[in-house]
Amino acid sequence: MSKWSIDITPLRTSRDFRYLFLSGTVTYLGSMISYVAIPFQIADLTDSFLAVGAVGLVQLVPLILFGLYGGALADTLDRRRIVISTEIVAMLLVGVLCLNSLMPDPHLWVIYIVAFVLAGNQGLQSPSMNAIIPRVVSHEELPAAGALRMMHHTLGSIIGPAIGGLLIAFGGVAFAYGVDVISFAVSAILLFRLRSLAPIVETMEKASIRHILEGVKYAYGRRDLLGTYIIDLIAMIFAFPVAMFPFVAEQFDAPWSLGFLYAATAVGALIVTLTSGWTSRVHRHGRMVVFAAVLWGLSIALVGIAPGIWWVLIFLVFAGAADMVSGLFRTLIWNQTIPDGVRGRMAGIEMLSYSVGPLLGQVRSSSVASLTSLRFSFLSGGLMCVVGVLIAAALTPTLWKYNVQTDVHAQREREVRKKAEGFN
């Protein structure tokens, strides 16, 4: 079983990783509570589907702009200071939501403004947070560290909304926001325990447009990296039909299944993370990304021809498992081959692939469903995902051929990290 169960070695060997793991677990659970509370409050105030859906559009632009800038900051400043500062800002912003919800007549515009700033703050923090991991664990422990981080995200996605719903039901949205404020405070205290994470190589560079464009140029020159971004975008744009789940439950006359539909992919992802010990023995990471993305598309396509709701749930579990496999190996390629000096900017580009893709996927799935049928939206999207992934793999042969044992970028990083000091 030790060959299959999740490897917790980084939690034992790295003090900084332990603090990051605990901080991430606490703050993600809290954030998922607000993830439920914000649309609930907007729906309660407006009784409008459009008003609720507008939150996603409000958050998209700052996430893109500040995500790219946050990546540049992560390559020029102390990443510890960035994540602590943005954690405190997030705590204050959610505090504003809490105070607004306590007013006799809460202001809708306050919720939108805070959602806008929260998205920008997340864009500034996320690249630094992702770029920290290779600095606090050894090169050999990166597969285990990636799986552990994805595990707490997956658990948070399952448990967080459930807790949020209970808190709102028994204490109201103000109580839910208050719990999230406390989670940010606890997380910030844990992050203060991290050691300094200033750039390894001192730089006089400033986070500027030129600096950002240099990062984009690096990504374009690394076709294996480019392939991971493109495949992730294709998978999300063509086969991310989460917005259709309420209609799936209705079509199968199974209103009880709605919560299970949202949780099914997370369950599949959790199964993979808990049995991820095998990932450290796989060397052709690029092929695993391709295979997993194809399986994701096929699973979504099968939802379109499923004969019953239980089959839908089974196919979604398979889809979630495939998505997690893809995510694990994409993360390994990024962490094991990207130099520290550009890692923040690459993390910013990575964030775009998993933030823009799902939003466009919601638009595609809902548009196709309205023009044709619900089943065809799933079936066509899944099949287009498969075709798109295979084309992307053919156009980026370095991704398909990628082998962590022989790749020149991985070998260089391995040697650099052997000489580096400061691992716990």
Contacts in CASP RR format, 6 or more apart in sequence:
PFRMAT RR
TARGET T0000
AUTHOR 0000-0000-0000
METHOD contacts of the structure
MODEL  1
MSKWSIDITPLRTSRDFRYLFLSGTVTYLGSMISYVAIPFQIADLTDSFL
AVGAVGLVQLVPLILFGLYGGALADTLDRRRIVISTEIVAMLLVGVLCLN
SLMPDPHLWVIYIVAFVLAGNQGLQSPSMNAIIPRVVSHEELPAAGALRM
MHHTLGSIIGPAIGGLLIAFGGVAFAYGVDVISFAVSAILLFRLRSLAPI
VETMEKASIRHILEGVKYAYGRRDLLGTYIIDLIAMIFAFPVAMFPFVAE
QFDAPWSLGFLYAATAVGALIVTLTSGWTSRVHRHGRMVVFAAVLWGLSI
ALVGIAPGIWWVLIFLVFAGAADMVSGLFRTLIWNQTIPDGVRGRMAGIE
MLSYSVGPLLGQVRSSSVASLTSLRFSFLSGGLMCVVGVLIAAALTPTLW
KYNVQTDVHAQREREVRKKAEGFN
3 277 0 8 1.000
3 278 0 8 1.000
3 281 0 8 1.000
4 275 0 8 1.000
4 277 0 8 1.000
4 278 0 8 1.000
5 274 0 8 1.000
5 275 0 8 1.000
5 277 0 8 1.000
6 144 0 8 1.000
6 147 0 8 1.000
6 148 0 8 1.000
6 151 0 8 1.000
6 273 0 8 1.000
6 274 0 8 1.000
6 275 0 8 1.000
6 276 0 8 1.000
6 277 0 8 1.000
7 141 0 8 1.000
7 143 0 8 1.000
7 144 0 8 1.000
7 147 0 8 1.000
7 276 0 8 1.000
7 277 0 8 1.000
7 280 0 8 1.000
8 144 0 8 1.000
8 148 0 8 1.000
9 141 0 8 1.000
9 144 0 8 1.000
10 17 0 8 1.000
10 21 0 8 1.000
10 137 0 8 1.000
10 141 0 8 1.000
10 144 0 8 1.000
10 145 0 8 1.000
10 148 0 8 1.000
11 17 0 8 1.000
11 18 0 8 1.000
11 21 0 8 1.000
11 148 0 8 1.000
13 137 0 8 1.000
13 138 0 8 1.000
13 141 0 8 1.000
13 424 0 8 1.000
14 136 0 8 1.000
14 137 0 8 1.000
14 141 0 8 1.000
14 423 0 8 1.000
14 424 0 8 1.000
15 424 0 8 1.000
16 132 0 8 1.000
16 136 0 8 1.000
16 194 0 8 1.000
16 195 0 8 1.000
16 424 0 8 1.000
17 133 0 8 1.000
17 136 0 8 1.000
17 137 0 8 1.000
17 145 0 8 1.000
19 190 0 8 1.000
19 191 0 8 1.000
19 193 0 8 1.000
19 194 0 8 1.000
20 129 0 8 1.000
20 132 0 8 1.000
20 133 0 8 1.000
20 136 0 8 1.000
20 191 0 8 1.000
20 194 0 8 1.000
21 148 0 8 1.000
21 149 0 8 1.000
21 152 0 8 1.000
22 190 0 8 1.000
23 87 0 8 1.000
23 186 0 8 1.000
23 187 0 8 1.000
23 188 0 8 1.000
23 190 0 8 1.000
23 191 0 8 1.000
24 152 0 8 1.000
24 187 0 8 1.000
25 152 0 8 1.000
25 155 0 8 1.000
25 156 0 8 1.000
26 183 0 8 1.000
26 186 0 8 1.000
26 187 0 8 1.000
26 190 0 8 1.000
27 87 0 8 1.000
27 90 0 8 1.000
27 183 0 8 1.000
27 184 0 8 1.000
27 186 0 8 1.000
27 187 0 8 1.000
28 152 0 8 1.000
28 153 0 8 1.000
28 156 0 8 1.000
29 156 0 8 1.000
29 159 0 8 1.000
29 160 0 8 1.000
29 163 0 8 1.000
29 183 0 8 1.000
30 160 0 8 1.000
30 179 0 8 1.000
30 180 0 8 1.000
30 183 0 8 1.000
30 184 0 8 1.000
31 180 0 8 1.000
31 183 0 8 1.000
32 156 0 8 1.000
32 157 0 8 1.000
32 159 0 8 1.000
32 160 0 8 1.000
32 161 0 8 1.000
32 163 0 8 1.000
32 164 0 8 1.000
33 160 0 8 1.000
33 161 0 8 1.000
33 163 0 8 1.000
33 164 0 8 1.000
33 165 0 8 1.000
33 167 0 8 1.000
33 176 0 8 1.000
33 179 0 8 1.000
33 180 0 8 1.000
33 183 0 8 1.000
34 94 0 8 1.000
34 97 0 8 1.000
34 176 0 8 1.000
34 177 0 8 1.000
34 180 0 8 1.000
35 160 0 8 1.000
35 161 0 8 1.000
36 160 0 8 1.000
36 161 0 8 1.000
36 164 0 8 1.000
36 165 0 8 1.000
36 168 0 8 1.000
36 176 0 8 1.000
37 97 0 8 1.000
37 164 0 8 1.000
37 167 0 8 1.000
37 168 0 8 1.000
37 173 0 8 1.000
37 176 0 8 1.000
37 177 0 8 1.000
37 180 0 8 1.000
38 55 0 8 1.000
38 97 0 8 1.000
38 111 0 8 1.000
38 115 0 8 1.000
39 52 0 8 1.000
39 53 0 8 1.000
39 55 0 8 1.000
40 165 0 8 1.000
40 168 0 8 1.000
40 173 0 8 1.000
41 101 0 8 1.000
41 106 0 8 1.000
41 111 0 8 1.000
41 173 0 8 1.000
42 48 0 8 1.000
42 51 0 8 1.000
42 52 0 8 1.000
42 55 0 8 1.000
42 108 0 8 1.000
42 111 0 8 1.000
43 51 0 8 1.000
43 52 0 8 1.000
44 173 0 8 1.000
45 51 0 8 1.000
45 106 0 8 1.000
45 108 0 8 1.000
46 52 0 8 1.000
46 108 0 8 1.000
51 108 0 8 1.000
54 112 0 8 1.000
55 111 0 8 1.000
55 112 0 8 1.000
55 115 0 8 1.000
56 115 0 8 1.000
56 359 0 8 1.000
57 359 0 8 1.000
58 112 0 8 1.000
58 115 0 8 1.000
58 116 0 8 1.000
58 119 0 8 1.000
59 115 0 8 1.000
59 116 0 8 1.000
59 118 0 8 1.000
59 119 0 8 1.000
60 119 0 8 1.000
60 355 0 8 1.000
60 356 0 8 1.000
60 359 0 8 1.000
62 116 0 8 1.000
62 117 0 8 1.000
62 119 0 8 1.000
62 120 0 8 1.000
62 123 0 8 1.000
63 119 0 8 1.000
63 120 0 8 1.000
63 122 0 8 1.000
63 123 0 8 1.000
63 351 0 8 1.000
63 355 0 8 1.000
64 352 0 8 1.000
64 355 0 8 1.000
64 356 0 8 1.000
65 120 0 8 1.000
66 119 0 8 1.000
66 120 0 8 1.000
66 121 0 8 1.000
66 122 0 8 1.000
66 123 0 8 1.000
66 124 0 8 1.000
67 120 0 8 1.000
67 123 0 8 1.000
67 124 0 8 1.000
67 126 0 8 1.000
67 127 0 8 1.000
67 348 0 8 1.000
67 351 0 8 1.000
67 352 0 8 1.000
68 212 0 8 1.000
68 345 0 8 1.000
68 348 0 8 1.000
68 349 0 8 1.000
68 352 0 8 1.000
69 124 0 8 1.000
69 207 0 8 1.000
69 212 0 8 1.000
70 82 0 8 1.000
70 123 0 8 1.000
70 124 0 8 1.000
70 125 0 8 1.000
70 126 0 8 1.000
70 127 0 8 1.000
70 128 0 8 1.000
70 207 0 8 1.000
70 344 0 8 1.000
70 348 0 8 1.000
71 127 0 8 1.000
71 128 0 8 1.000
71 131 0 8 1.000
71 207 0 8 1.000
71 212 0 8 1.000
71 344 0 8 1.000
71 345 0 8 1.000
71 347 0 8 1.000
71 348 0 8 1.000
72 207 0 8 1.000
72 208 0 8 1.000
72 211 0 8 1.000
72 212 0 8 1.000
72 344 0 8 1.000
72 345 0 8 1.000
73 82 0 8 1.000
73 124 0 8 1.000
73 127 0 8 1.000
73 128 0 8 1.000
73 207 0 8 1.000
74 82 0 8 1.000
74 127 0 8 1.000
74 128 0 8 1.000
74 131 0 8 1.000
74 343 0 8 1.000
74 344 0 8 1.000
74 345 0 8 1.000
74 347 0 8 1.000
75 131 0 8 1.000
75 199 0 8 1.000
75 203 0 8 1.000
75 205 0 8 1.000
75 207 0 8 1.000
75 211 0 8 1.000
75 341 0 8 1.000
75 342 0 8 1.000
75 343 0 8 1.000
75 344 0 8 1.000
75 345 0 8 1.000
76 199 0 8 1.000
76 203 0 8 1.000
76 205 0 8 1.000
76 206 0 8 1.000
76 207 0 8 1.000
76 211 0 8 1.000
77 198 0 8 1.000
77 199 0 8 1.000
77 207 0 8 1.000
78 196 0 8 1.000
78 197 0 8 1.000
78 198 0 8 1.000
78 199 0 8 1.000
79 128 0 8 1.000
79 129 0 8 1.000
79 131 0 8 1.000
79 132 0 8 1.000
79 135 0 8 1.000
79 197 0 8 1.000
79 198 0 8 1.000
80 132 0 8 1.000
80 191 0 8 1.000
80 194 0 8 1.000
80 195 0 8 1.000
80 196 0 8 1.000
80 197 0 8 1.000
82 124 0 8 1.000
82 125 0 8 1.000
82 128 0 8 1.000
83 125 0 8 1.000
83 128 0 8 1.000
83 129 0 8 1.000
83 132 0 8 1.000
83 191 0 8 1.000
84 188 0 8 1.000
84 191 0 8 1.000
84 192 0 8 1.000
86 121 0 8 1.000
86 122 0 8 1.000
86 124 0 8 1.000
86 125 0 8 1.000
86 128 0 8 1.000
87 125 0 8 1.000
87 184 0 8 1.000
87 187 0 8 1.000
87 188 0 8 1.000
87 191 0 8 1.000
88 184 0 8 1.000
88 188 0 8 1.000
89 121 0 8 1.000
90 118 0 8 1.000
90 121 0 8 1.000
90 122 0 8 1.000
90 125 0 8 1.000
90 184 0 8 1.000
91 181 0 8 1.000
91 184 0 8 1.000
91 185 0 8 1.000
91 188 0 8 1.000
93 114 0 8 1.000
93 117 0 8 1.000
93 118 0 8 1.000
93 121 0 8 1.000
94 114 0 8 1.000
94 118 0 8 1.000
94 177 0 8 1.000
94 178 0 8 1.000
94 180 0 8 1.000
94 181 0 8 1.000
94 184 0 8 1.000
95 177 0 8 1.000
95 178 0 8 1.000
95 181 0 8 1.000
96 110 0 8 1.000
96 114 0 8 1.000
97 110 0 8 1.000
97 111 0 8 1.000
97 114 0 8 1.000
97 177 0 8 1.000
98 174 0 8 1.000
98 177 0 8 1.000
98 178 0 8 1.000
98 181 0 8 1.000
100 106 0 8 1.000
100 107 0 8 1.000
100 110 0 8 1.000
100 111 0 8 1.000
100 114 0 8 1.000
101 172 0 8 1.000
101 173 0 8 1.000
101 174 0 8 1.000
101 177 0 8 1.000
102 174 0 8 1.000
123 348 0 8 1.000
123 351 0 8 1.000
126 347 0 8 1.000
126 348 0 8 1.000
126 351 0 8 1.000
127 344 0 8 1.000
127 345 0 8 1.000
127 347 0 8 1.000
127 348 0 8 1.000
127 351 0 8 1.000
128 344 0 8 1.000
128 347 0 8 1.000
130 343 0 8 1.000
130 344 0 8 1.000
130 347 0 8 1.000
130 348 0 8 1.000
130 350 0 8 1.000
130 351 0 8 1.000
131 340 0 8 1.000
131 343 0 8 1.000
131 344 0 8 1.000
131 347 0 8 1.000
132 194 0 8 1.000
132 197 0 8 1.000
133 142 0 8 1.000
133 145 0 8 1.000
133 146 0 8 1.000
133 149 0 8 1.000
133 335 0 8 1.000
134 142 0 8 1.000
134 335 0 8 1.000
134 336 0 8 1.000
134 340 0 8 1.000
134 343 0 8 1.000
134 417 0 8 1.000
135 197 0 8 1.000
135 200 0 8 1.000
135 340 0 8 1.000
136 194 0 8 1.000
136 197 0 8 1.000
136 423 0 8 1.000
136 424 0 8 1.000
137 144 0 8 1.000
137 145 0 8 1.000
137 423 0 8 1.000
138 417 0 8 1.000
138 423 0 8 1.000
139 336 0 8 1.000
139 413 0 8 1.000
139 414 0 8 1.000
139 417 0 8 1.000
139 418 0 8 1.000
140 280 0 8 1.000
142 332 0 8 1.000
142 335 0 8 1.000
142 336 0 8 1.000
143 276 0 8 1.000
143 277 0 8 1.000
143 279 0 8 1.000
143 280 0 8 1.000
143 328 0 8 1.000
143 332 0 8 1.000
144 276 0 8 1.000
144 277 0 8 1.000
144 280 0 8 1.000
145 335 0 8 1.000
146 328 0 8 1.000
146 331 0 8 1.000
146 332 0 8 1.000
146 335 0 8 1.000
147 273 0 8 1.000
147 276 0 8 1.000
147 277 0 8 1.000
147 279 0 8 1.000
147 328 0 8 1.000
148 273 0 8 1.000
150 269 0 8 1.000
150 273 0 8 1.000
150 324 0 8 1.000
150 327 0 8 1.000
150 328 0 8 1.000
150 331 0 8 1.000
151 270 0 8 1.000
151 273 0 8 1.000
151 274 0 8 1.000
154 266 0 8 1.000
154 269 0 8 1.000
154 270 0 8 1.000
154 273 0 8 1.000
154 324 0 8 1.000
155 270 0 8 1.000
157 266 0 8 1.000
157 269 0 8 1.000
158 263 0 8 1.000
158 266 0 8 1.000
158 267 0 8 1.000
158 270 0 8 1.000
161 262 0 8 1.000
164 176 0 8 1.000
164 179 0 8 1.000
165 176 0 8 1.000
167 175 0 8 1.000
167 176 0 8 1.000
167 179 0 8 1.000
168 175 0 8 1.000
168 176 0 8 1.000
199 340 0 8 1.000
199 341 0 8 1.000
200 340 0 8 1.000
200 341 0 8 1.000
200 420 0 8 1.000
201 340 0 8 1.000
201 341 0 8 1.000
203 341 0 8 1.000
205 211 0 8 1.000
211 345 0 8 1.000
212 345 0 8 1.000
214 342 0 8 1.000
214 345 0 8 1.000
215 342 0 8 1.000
215 345 0 8 1.000
215 346 0 8 1.000
215 349 0 8 1.000
216 345 0 8 1.000
216 349 0 8 1.000
218 342 0 8 1.000
218 345 0 8 1.000
218 346 0 8 1.000
219 225 0 8 1.000
219 226 0 8 1.000
219 229 0 8 1.000
219 345 0 8 1.000
219 346 0 8 1.000
219 349 0 8 1.000
220 226 0 8 1.000
222 337 0 8 1.000
222 409 0 8 1.000
223 396 0 8 1.000
223 397 0 8 1.000
223 398 0 8 1.000
223 399 0 8 1.000
224 286 0 8 1.000
224 333 0 8 1.000
224 337 0 8 1.000
224 396 0 8 1.000
224 398 0 8 1.000
224 399 0 8 1.000
224 402 0 8 1.000
224 407 0 8 1.000
225 333 0 8 1.000
225 334 0 8 1.000
225 337 0 8 1.000
225 338 0 8 1.000
225 346 0 8 1.000
226 396 0 8 1.000
226 399 0 8 1.000
227 392 0 8 1.000
227 393 0 8 1.000
227 396 0 8 1.000
227 399 0 8 1.000
228 286 0 8 1.000
228 289 0 8 1.000
228 330 0 8 1.000
228 333 0 8 1.000
228 334 0 8 1.000
228 399 0 8 1.000
229 349 0 8 1.000
229 350 0 8 1.000
229 352 0 8 1.000
229 353 0 8 1.000
230 392 0 8 1.000
230 396 0 8 1.000
231 289 0 8 1.000
231 290 0 8 1.000
231 293 0 8 1.000
231 326 0 8 1.000
231 389 0 8 1.000
231 392 0 8 1.000
231 393 0 8 1.000
231 399 0 8 1.000
232 293 0 8 1.000
232 326 0 8 1.000
232 327 0 8 1.000
232 330 0 8 1.000
232 353 0 8 1.000
232 354 0 8 1.000
232 357 0 8 1.000
233 353 0 8 1.000
233 356 0 8 1.000
233 357 0 8 1.000
234 293 0 8 1.000
234 385 0 8 1.000
234 388 0 8 1.000
234 389 0 8 1.000
234 392 0 8 1.000
235 293 0 8 1.000
235 296 0 8 1.000
235 297 0 8 1.000
235 323 0 8 1.000
235 326 0 8 1.000
235 385 0 8 1.000
235 389 0 8 1.000
236 353 0 8 1.000
236 354 0 8 1.000
236 357 0 8 1.000
236 358 0 8 1.000
236 360 0 8 1.000
236 361 0 8 1.000
237 357 0 8 1.000
237 360 0 8 1.000
237 361 0 8 1.000
237 364 0 8 1.000
238 297 0 8 1.000
238 361 0 8 1.000
238 364 0 8 1.000
238 381 0 8 1.000
238 382 0 8 1.000
238 384 0 8 1.000
238 385 0 8 1.000
238 388 0 8 1.000
239 296 0 8 1.000
239 297 0 8 1.000
239 300 0 8 1.000
239 301 0 8 1.000
239 319 0 8 1.000
239 361 0 8 1.000
239 381 0 8 1.000
239 382 0 8 1.000
239 384 0 8 1.000
239 385 0 8 1.000
240 357 0 8 1.000
240 358 0 8 1.000
240 361 0 8 1.000
240 362 0 8 1.000
240 365 0 8 1.000
241 300 0 8 1.000
241 303 0 8 1.000
241 361 0 8 1.000
241 362 0 8 1.000
241 365 0 8 1.000
241 377 0 8 1.000
241 378 0 8 1.000
241 381 0 8 1.000
242 262 0 8 1.000
242 358 0 8 1.000
242 362 0 8 1.000
243 362 0 8 1.000
243 365 0 8 1.000
243 366 0 8 1.000
244 365 0 8 1.000
244 366 0 8 1.000
244 369 0 8 1.000
244 374 0 8 1.000
244 377 0 8 1.000
244 378 0 8 1.000
245 258 0 8 1.000
245 261 0 8 1.000
245 262 0 8 1.000
246 258 0 8 1.000
247 369 0 8 1.000
247 374 0 8 1.000
248 257 0 8 1.000
248 261 0 8 1.000
248 303 0 8 1.000
248 309 0 8 1.000
248 312 0 8 1.000
248 374 0 8 1.000
249 255 0 8 1.000
249 256 0 8 1.000
249 257 0 8 1.000
249 258 0 8 1.000
249 261 0 8 1.000
249 309 0 8 1.000
251 374 0 8 1.000
252 308 0 8 1.000
252 309 0 8 1.000
252 312 0 8 1.000
254 309 0 8 1.000
257 309 0 8 1.000
257 312 0 8 1.000
257 313 0 8 1.000
260 313 0 8 1.000
261 312 0 8 1.000
261 313 0 8 1.000
261 316 0 8 1.000
264 313 0 8 1.000
264 316 0 8 1.000
264 317 0 8 1.000
264 319 0 8 1.000
264 320 0 8 1.000
265 316 0 8 1.000
265 317 0 8 1.000
265 319 0 8 1.000
265 320 0 8 1.000
265 323 0 8 1.000
266 320 0 8 1.000
267 317 0 8 1.000
267 320 0 8 1.000
268 317 0 8 1.000
268 318 0 8 1.000
268 320 0 8 1.000
268 321 0 8 1.000
268 324 0 8 1.000
269 320 0 8 1.000
269 321 0 8 1.000
269 323 0 8 1.000
269 324 0 8 1.000
271 317 0 8 1.000
271 321 0 8 1.000
272 320 0 8 1.000
272 321 0 8 1.000
272 324 0 8 1.000
272 325 0 8 1.000
272 328 0 8 1.000
273 324 0 8 1.000
273 328 0 8 1.000
276 328 0 8 1.000
279 328 0 8 1.000
279 329 0 8 1.000
279 332 0 8 1.000
282 288 0 8 1.000
282 329 0 8 1.000
283 403 0 8 1.000
283 404 0 8 1.000
283 405 0 8 1.000
284 402 0 8 1.000
284 403 0 8 1.000
285 329 0 8 1.000
285 332 0 8 1.000
285 333 0 8 1.000
285 402 0 8 1.000
285 403 0 8 1.000
285 404 0 8 1.000
286 329 0 8 1.000
286 333 0 8 1.000
286 399 0 8 1.000
286 400 0 8 1.000
286 402 0 8 1.000
287 400 0 8 1.000
287 402 0 8 1.000
288 325 0 8 1.000
288 326 0 8 1.000
288 329 0 8 1.000
289 326 0 8 1.000
289 327 0 8 1.000
289 329 0 8 1.000
289 330 0 8 1.000
289 333 0 8 1.000
289 399 0 8 1.000
290 389 0 8 1.000
290 390 0 8 1.000
290 393 0 8 1.000
290 399 0 8 1.000
290 400 0 8 1.000
291 325 0 8 1.000
292 322 0 8 1.000
292 323 0 8 1.000
292 325 0 8 1.000
292 326 0 8 1.000
292 327 0 8 1.000
292 329 0 8 1.000
293 322 0 8 1.000
293 326 0 8 1.000
293 385 0 8 1.000
293 389 0 8 1.000
294 385 0 8 1.000
294 386 0 8 1.000
294 389 0 8 1.000
294 390 0 8 1.000
295 318 0 8 1.000
295 319 0 8 1.000
295 322 0 8 1.000
295 325 0 8 1.000
296 319 0 8 1.000
296 320 0 8 1.000
296 322 0 8 1.000
296 323 0 8 1.000
296 326 0 8 1.000
296 385 0 8 1.000
297 319 0 8 1.000
297 322 0 8 1.000
297 381 0 8 1.000
297 382 0 8 1.000
297 383 0 8 1.000
297 385 0 8 1.000
297 386 0 8 1.000
297 389 0 8 1.000
298 382 0 8 1.000
298 386 0 8 1.000
299 315 0 8 1.000
299 316 0 8 1.000
299 318 0 8 1.000
299 319 0 8 1.000
299 320 0 8 1.000
299 322 0 8 1.000
300 315 0 8 1.000
300 319 0 8 1.000
300 378 0 8 1.000
300 381 0 8 1.000
300 382 0 8 1.000
300 385 0 8 1.000
301 378 0 8 1.000
301 379 0 8 1.000
301 381 0 8 1.000
301 382 0 8 1.000
301 383 0 8 1.000
301 385 0 8 1.000
301 386 0 8 1.000
302 311 0 8 1.000
302 315 0 8 1.000
303 312 0 8 1.000
303 315 0 8 1.000
303 316 0 8 1.000
303 319 0 8 1.000
303 378 0 8 1.000
304 374 0 8 1.000
304 375 0 8 1.000
304 376 0 8 1.000
304 378 0 8 1.000
304 379 0 8 1.000
305 375 0 8 1.000
305 379 0 8 1.000
306 312 0 8 1.000
306 315 0 8 1.000
332 404 0 8 1.000
333 402 0 8 1.000
333 404 0 8 1.000
334 343 0 8 1.000
334 346 0 8 1.000
334 347 0 8 1.000
334 350 0 8 1.000
336 404 0 8 1.000
336 410 0 8 1.000
336 413 0 8 1.000
336 414 0 8 1.000
337 407 0 8 1.000
337 409 0 8 1.000
337 410 0 8 1.000
337 413 0 8 1.000
338 346 0 8 1.000
338 409 0 8 1.000
338 413 0 8 1.000
339 412 0 8 1.000
339 413 0 8 1.000
339 416 0 8 1.000
364 381 0 8 1.000
365 377 0 8 1.000
365 378 0 8 1.000
365 381 0 8 1.000
366 377 0 8 1.000
368 376 0 8 1.000
368 377 0 8 1.000
368 380 0 8 1.000
368 381 0 8 1.000
369 376 0 8 1.000
369 377 0 8 1.000
372 380 0 8 1.000
393 399 0 8 1.000
393 400 0 8 1.000
404 410 0 8 1.000
END
